[in-house]
Amino acid sequence: MRPRGTIIGLLGIWTIVAALWGFAPIGEVWSDLFTGIIVAILGFSLTPGMRGHRWVNGIAGLWMIVSAFIPGFHAGTPLLVNKIISGIVLMVAGFTLPAGPGHADTSVRAA
């Protein structure tokens, strides 16, 4: 497991804890629980060869940002800010993971 996978896994656990904190409407709780469980499992099992994991984590981060603005899910400014920041960190960590061995970046070439 890489450090980035640990960060993603811990972010998933944070999402679960924030959902269970008790300040959100029930729709947001279920959304955050499912997102947190998926992110935690994929984050802690992340290896360089699993390219699909990074896309799922990035899309989950995008969902967290979008769901912060859904009228039935909105529970106040602190939770809104938490979801946006968590979603941005998750998107960046998910979408910027290196592709792994055998998928070298061809944009940089040796002289």
N, C-alpha and C positions, 0 to 999 in steps of 0.2 A: 504494500500500500504506500502510496506517495503522500507527501505532506498536503498536497492540494486535495486529495481524496479525504483526508482527515478533516480538513476545513469544510468541505462540502458535507461530510457526515455530521459534523458538529452543528452546521447550519441547519441541517434537517432536524436534529434533536431540538435545537432552539425553536424552530417553527412549531414542533409538537408541543413544547412547553408553553410557548406564547399562546397557542390555540387553547390549551387547557387552563390558562390563567384565569379565565372566567369573565373577561370584559367584552367579549365579542358576541355578536348575534350567532345563532346556531348554524346558519349557512356558512359563515366564515369559519367557524370551528371545524366543521366537516371538511371544508376545502383545505384549511391549513393542516389538519390531521393527515389527510391523504397525501398532500404534497410533502409534508415533513417525513412521513414514513417512506415514501418512494425515494426522496432525496437522501435520507439517512442510509437506507439499504444500498443504493447505488453509490453513494459517496464512500462508504466504508469498504465496499467491494471493488472500488475503482482500480483498474490496472491499465497500463499503457495500451494494451492490445484491444481493449473494449471501446471502440469508437462510438457505439450507440449510447453508452452511458453519458458521454459528454453532451450529446444532443438532448437527451432527456433532461439532464440537469439544467441546461440552458433554457429549454422550453419551460421547465418548472419555474425558473426564475422569472421568465417573461410572464407566466400565469400569475405569479405572486404580485407583480406590478399591476397587471390589468385588473386582477380581482380586488385590488385596493380601491379601485374607482367604481366598482359595481354598486349601485345604490343600496341594495339589500344587504351587502356585505360590510358596508362602511360603519365603523364603530367608534370613530373619534380620531383626532389628529395624532396622538401618540402611536396608535396601532397602524394608522395609515403610513406614518413615517417609518415605523418598524418594517412593514411589508415592503415598502419601496426600497429601503436600504438593503434588506435581506435579499430581495429580488435582484437588485443590481449586482450585489456580490455574487450571488448564485449564477446569474447570467454570465458575468465575466469569467468566473471560475469554470463554468461548464463549457462555454463556447471557445475559450482560449486554451483549453488543454491541448498539449502536443498530441499529434496523431499517433505517436508510438513508433516502434521499430518497423522499418520497411516502408514508412510513409514520410520520407525526408522532405524538407522544405526545399523546393527547386528554385525559389526566388533568389537565393543567395548561392553564388557559385564561386568556387575557389579559383584564384588567378593562376 
